[in-house]
C-alpha cells in the first residue's frame, strides 16, 4: 500500500478543507508515492517518537500537531523542530498532520473530549462560517433527474442530518445557437423556447470541482448554464468546540474532580466558584481562550479548554466556571481515535499507537 492511499483514508476522516487557514496540515515530510511499511500514530512528531517509528518499522507517522507550523529558512538542527525533520528525512519517514482538520470535524477532537466526559445532546460551539456554497443550474425536464442524482453522488445536497436536498422549479428557457453550435433541442439559428427545470443545491466549498465535473458530465446541453453563490449560512456540523449536557448535574468542585479523573489531569486551574450547579458544559481541545464569550453566549455552566492566561480568567465574569485542564490533556484521546479509525479502514496492515508521552508539561 502506498502512502498516498493511506492519505486518502486520512482525508476521509479529517478533510483538509476543514482546517483553519492559519494551520499547516496534510503531508509535511516525505514522498506520497513510497510504499508504506507501517503507520505510527502519535500526538507530536518529536525526535524520540521518530526513533520509535524506526524501531517499529513504520515509515509513516500520523501526528495530531504539525511539527512544521511556520516557515523554516534553514534546517541546521539548532532546535527540536529542525532535528525532528532532519531525522525523518534521513530515515525516509513521512509525517502527516491532522490538527484543526480533525478539530473542526463533528466526530473529531471535541466530540472525543465530550464523550470522555459523558456529555449528551452535543452540538458544535462555533459553527464554521463561509463554507457553504449554492449551485443553480437549468436543464430540460427529461434530464433533471440524471443531473440531480449526479450532483448528489458528488456530495451536493447534504444539509445537517439530511441528504439529497434540492429545490426545483419550472420555467421557460430560451436560446439560439450560432454556426458553431450543436444544440440538443432545435437547430442552429433557430430561436428555441421550452420548458426547463431550475435545480438548486448547496455543497461544501471544497467539493466544487468534483460537483462541476458531475454537472458537466450529466447535463444534456452543449453549453451548461450554471451559477455558484457563496452563502453566509453557518455549517452546523463543522466548527470549533462543542457544547453538551451532563446526564446528572454536579457541584462545581465535584465537576472539576470528575473532569480531572476522566481527562487524567495533573492539575486544573479554574476561575472563582460562583455557586452554580454544572449541567451544560462547553469544551474546546487545545488553546481555546478565544471561545470564552461563545461559551457564555451558549449558556454553558462550565467551559473546559487549555492555555489560558492570567487575565483571561477574569473573562468568566462570574457567569460560568472557566477551567484550564492542560493542552495535552484536552486532546489526549485523539491519537487513540485515529488508530481505531485506521484499523477499521485499513485491514491487515500495521497501525501502531505510539507508546511515548509527548506532553512537555510536568506536574510536581
Buried (B, 14 or more C-beta within 10 A) or exposed (E): BEBBEBBEBBBEBBBBBBBEEEBBBBBBBBEBEBEBBBBBBBBBBBBEBBEBBBEBEBBBBBBBBBBBBEEEEEEEEEEEBBBBBBBBBEEEBBBBBBBBBBBBBBBBBBBBBBBBBBBEEBBBBBBBEEBBBBBBBBBBEEBBBBBBBBBBBBBBBBBEEEEBBBEEEEEEBEBBBEEEBEBBEBEEEEEBEEEBBBBBBBBBBBBBEBBBEBBEEBBBBEEBBBEBEEBEBBBBBBBBBBBBBBEEBBEBEEBBEBBBEBBEBBEBBBBEEEEBEBBBBBBBBBBBBEBBEBBBEBEBBBBBBBEBEEEBBEBBEEBBBBBBBBBBBBBBBBBEBBBEBBBEBBEEBBBBBBEBEBBEEEEE
